[in-house]
Amino acid sequence: MLRLAVPLALAELGWMAMGIVDTIMAGRLGAAALGAGSLGTMVFYPVVVAGMGVLLGMDTLVAQAFGAKNPQECRRGLIQGVWLALALSVPLMAVVWLLIPVLAATGTNARVLALMSPYLNALVKGIPFLLLYAAFRRYLQAVNVVKPVMFALVSANAINVLGNWVLMYGHWGAPAMGLEGSGWSTSISRVYMAAVLAAAIAWQERGSGNLLFHMGWRPEWLRIRALAMLGLPASGQILFEGAVFGIVTAMAARLDEASLAAHSIAVQCIATTFMVPLGISSAAAVRVGQAVGRGDRGGVANAGWTALALSAIFMGTAGVAMELSPRQIVHWFIQDPAVIATGGVLLQIAALFELFDGWQVVATGALRGLGDTHSAMLAHLVGYWAIGMPIVYVMCFSLRWGVTGIWVGLTAALILIGMILLAVWHRRLRDATIPVSA
């Protein structure tokens, strides 16, 4: 589990680092550019990450085929995943483009919009390569090849930093493109990421007599449909979760500046710790799926519970750190006493759900290995929208707890979701119809 999970967790941290670096470098261009970059990111990523979620079905099908020692089926999963990625690119690009006039119609600051539009246009060009990267990644990790995934994302950060320096600020004879340059740099880094993983697949194929390149590459609609039917609920789950954090951030923006800043820092902290169980979740999906493919019921249970235990160790430690040293953590981001005081309280609240947040994402991955992507979607729908959001609104505005009320509601939601998905995982293991005889 660790051989799979550690590189994947580092890859997820590398993904987050790219966004942090873009924010820092955009800050040197002024407040308008920083705001435009943040707004563009909020528009771009929910759409694209939801699209990438549709490809999560590859975890199930390719890993199960690998466990069943069916290399041709593994490669068919890759080929049809590539077709699905290309098919998704067009509507995703269209949606992002259409959101620009929507923002203009809602009264977005004209200066911010003028900076954001070319930035988004540049980012959109990288969508096909980002989705191809996602398809290549899902295939490679499902066949236990994860080091190239880690290398691609870590090295892409260096490409992105260099591209930002050249294109944003106008070095080496390039024009100073400002925020637009950051968008082009990010798209270039995504071309690079896709190329690295394509090269890794080509290198791996040498050991199989280049089986992949001797197979038919026509789209097979039944396989594409099977991938999409597995991936769409996973995509819905991502949308439900992403929308919640977008809405609660908008709620925090209605409060004072210290509350918004404290909320933003707390979100950054929990998002960073979340990357580790997210990597473990991918490893869980792979190992559970492989055990299903080889008909190993005991292996299914061992893989899932091992992943959940690893998540508990890491997230439990992170929760203890947040509980014992919350102000010190906030102080790393800012020196404002009001923000530190509020942020410290928020991190102590967040400490209560860290364990459950790790469990919910790892259980989601383990269930995906079984082919169950609906349970996580329903748990997030109920936990966040039926339970969490009403608590957030009542405590924040009706009871006037402010930003603290927002985080109490999030805590209630995440604890509930974690408990639901643990119970579902346990029940699925006991279910006589669990498909481990494939």
Long-range contacts (C-beta under 8 A, 24 or more apart in sequence): 1-280, 1-283, 1-284, 1-287, 1-303, 1-306, 1-307, 1-310, 2-310, 3-146, 4-141, 4-144, 4-146, 4-282, 4-283, 4-286, 4-287, 5-279, 5-280, 5-282, 5-283, 5-307, 5-310, 6-279, 7-146, 7-147, 7-149, 7-150, 7-279, 8-141, 8-146, 8-149, 8-150, 8-279, 8-280, 8-282, 8-283, 9-275, 9-276, 9-278, 9-279, 9-280, 10-150, 10-153, 10-154, 10-279, 11-146, 11-149, 11-150, 11-152, 11-153, 11-154, 11-279, 12-275, 12-276, 12-278, 12-279, 13-272, 13-275, 13-276, 14-150, 14-153, 14-154, 14-156, 14-157, 15-153, 15-275, 16-271, 16-272, 16-275, 17-157, 18-153, 18-156, 18-157, 18-160, 18-186, 18-189, 21-157, 21-160, 21-161, 21-164, 22-160, 22-164, 22-182, 22-186, 25-161, 25-164, 25-165, 25-168, 25-182, 26-168, 26-179, 26-182, 28-169, 29-168, 29-178, 29-179, 32-109, 32-111, 32-112, 32-115, 33-115, 33-178, 33-179, 35-109, 35-112, 36-112, 36-113, 36-115, 36-116, 36-119, 36-179, 37-115, 37-116, 37-119, 37-179, 37-182, 39-103, 39-108, 39-112, 39-116, 40-116, 40-119, 40-120, 40-123, 40-179, 40-183, 42-246, 43-96, 43-99, 43-103, 43-116, 43-120, 44-96, 44-120, 44-123, 44-124, 45-242, 46-239, 46-242, 46-243, 46-246, 47-92, 47-95, 47-96, 47-99, 48-92, 48-96, 48-127, 48-130, 48-131, 49-238, 49-242, 50-235, 50-236, 50-238, 50-239, 50-242, 51-88, 51-89, 51-92, 51-127, 51-131, 51-235, 52-130, 52-131, 52-134, 53-231, 53-234, 53-235, 53-236, 53-237, 53-238, 53-239, 54-84, 54-88, 54-227, 54-228, 54-231, 54-232, 54-234, 54-235, 55-81, 55-84, 55-85, 55-88, 55-131, 55-134, 55-135, 55-138, 55-227, 55-231, 56-138, 56-230, 56-231, 56-234, 56-235, 56-285, 56-368, 56-373, 57-226, 57-227, 57-228, 57-229, 57-230, 57-231, 57-234, 57-373, 58-135, 58-138, 58-139, 58-142, 58-227, 58-231, 59-138, 59-141, 59-142, 59-282, 59-285, 59-286, 59-289, 59-365, 59-368, 59-369, 60-230, 60-285, 60-289, 60-368, 60-369, 60-370, 60-371, 60-373, 61-226, 61-227, 61-230, 62-138, 62-139, 62-142, 62-143, 62-289, 63-142, 63-285, 63-286, 63-287, 63-288, 63-289, 63-290, 63-292, 63-293, 63-369, 64-289, 64-290, 64-292, 64-293, 64-369, 64-371, 64-438, 65-293, 66-142, 66-143, 66-144, 66-289, 66-290, 66-293, 67-289, 67-290, 67-291, 67-292, 67-293, 67-294, 67-296, 68-293, 68-294, 68-295, 68-438, 69-293, 69-294, 70-293, 71-208, 71-211, 72-211, 72-215, 74-139, 74-142, 74-143, 75-211, 75-212, 75-215, 76-215, 76-220, 76-223, 77-139, 77-142, 77-223, 77-227, 78-135, 78-136, 78-139, 78-201, 78-212, 79-212, 79-215, 79-216, 79-217, 80-219, 80-220, 80-223, 80-224, 80-227, 81-135, 81-138, 81-139, 81-227, 82-132, 82-135, 83-219, 83-224, 84-135, 84-224, 84-227, 84-228, 84-231, 85-128, 85-131, 85-132, 85-134, 85-135, 86-128, 86-131, 86-132, 87-224, 88-131, 89-127, 89-128, 89-131, 92-127, 92-131, 93-124, 93-127, 93-128, 96-120, 96-123, 96-124, 96-127, 97-121, 97-124, 115-178, 115-179, 115-180, 116-179, 118-179, 118-180, 118-183, 119-179, 119-180, 119-182, 119-183, 120-183, 121-180, 121-183, 122-180, 122-182, 122-183, 122-184, 122-186, 122-187, 123-183, 123-186, 123-187, 125-184, 125-187, 126-186, 126-187, 126-188, 126-189, 126-190, 126-191, 129-187, 129-190, 129-191, 129-193, 129-194, 130-190, 130-193, 130-194, 132-194, 132-198, 133-190, 133-193, 133-194, 133-197, 136-194, 136-197, 136-198, 136-200, 136-201, 137-197, 139-201, 140-197, 140-200, 140-201, 140-204, 141-282, 141-283, 141-286, 142-286, 142-289, 142-290, 143-204, 144-286, 145-200, 145-204, 148-196, 148-197, 148-200, 149-197, 151-196, 152-192, 152-193, 152-196, 152-197, 152-200, 153-193, 155-192, 155-196, 156-189, 156-190, 156-192, 156-193, 156-196, 157-189, 159-185, 159-188, 159-189, 159-192, 160-185, 160-186, 160-188, 160-189, 163-188, 163-189, 230-368, 230-371, 230-373, 231-373, 232-373, 233-373, 233-374, 233-376, 233-377, 234-364, 234-368, 234-373, 234-376, 234-377, 236-377, 236-381, 237-364, 237-373, 237-376, 237-377, 237-380, 240-377, 240-380, 240-381, 240-384, 240-385, 241-380, 241-384, 244-384, 244-385, 244-388, 244-389, 244-410, 244-413, 247-389, 248-392, 248-406, 248-409, 248-410, 251-392, 251-393, 251-396, 251-397, 251-406, 252-403, 252-406, 255-402, 255-403, 258-336, 258-338, 258-339, 258-342, 259-342, 259-402, 259-403, 260-403, 261-334, 261-336, 261-339, 261-343, 262-330, 262-339, 262-342, 262-343, 262-346, 262-403, 263-346, 263-403, 263-406, 263-407, 265-330, 265-333, 265-334, 265-339, 265-343, 266-343, 266-346, 266-347, 266-350, 266-407, 268-333, 269-322, 269-329, 269-347, 269-350, 270-350, 270-354, 270-357, 273-314, 273-315, 273-318, 273-354, 274-357, 274-358, 274-361, 276-311, 276-314, 276-315, 276-358, 277-311, 277-314, 277-315, 277-357, 277-358, 277-361, 277-362, 278-361, 280-307, 280-310, 280-311, 280-314, 280-358, 280-362, 280-365, 281-307, 281-311, 281-361, 281-362, 281-364, 281-365, 281-366, 282-365, 283-307, 283-365, 284-308, 284-362, 284-365, 284-366, 284-369, 285-365, 285-366, 285-368, 285-369, 286-369, 287-369, 288-365, 288-366, 288-368, 288-369, 288-370, 289-368, 289-369, 289-370, 290-369, 291-369, 291-436, 292-369, 292-370, 292-371, 292-435, 292-436, 292-438, 293-438, 295-436, 295-437, 295-438, 296-436, 297-434, 297-436, 300-369, 300-370, 300-429, 300-434, 300-436, 301-429, 303-366, 303-369, 304-363, 304-366, 304-369, 304-425, 304-429, 307-362, 307-365, 307-366, 308-359, 308-362, 308-363, 308-366, 308-422, 308-425, 310-362, 311-358, 311-359, 311-361, 311-362, 312-355, 312-358, 312-359, 314-358, 315-354, 315-355, 315-357, 315-358, 315-359, 316-354, 316-355, 318-354, 319-350, 319-351, 319-352, 319-354, 319-355, 320-351, 322-347, 322-348, 322-350, 322-351, 322-354, 323-347, 323-348, 323-351, 326-351, 342-403, 342-404, 345-404, 346-403, 346-404, 346-407, 349-404, 349-407, 349-408, 349-411, 350-407, 350-410, 350-411, 352-411, 352-415, 353-410, 353-411, 353-414, 353-415, 353-418, 355-418, 356-414, 356-415, 356-417, 356-418, 356-419, 357-414, 357-418, 358-418, 359-418, 359-421, 359-422, 360-414, 360-417, 360-418, 360-421, 363-418, 363-421, 363-422, 363-424, 363-425, 364-421, 366-425, 367-421, 367-424, 367-425, 367-428, 370-428, 370-434, 370-435, 371-435, 372-424, 372-428, 375-421, 375-424, 376-421, 379-417, 379-420, 379-421, 379-424, 380-417, 382-416, 382-420, 383-413, 383-414, 383-416, 383-417, 383-420, 384-413, 384-417, 387-412, 387-413, 387-416, 388-412, 388-413, 388-414, 388-416, 389-413
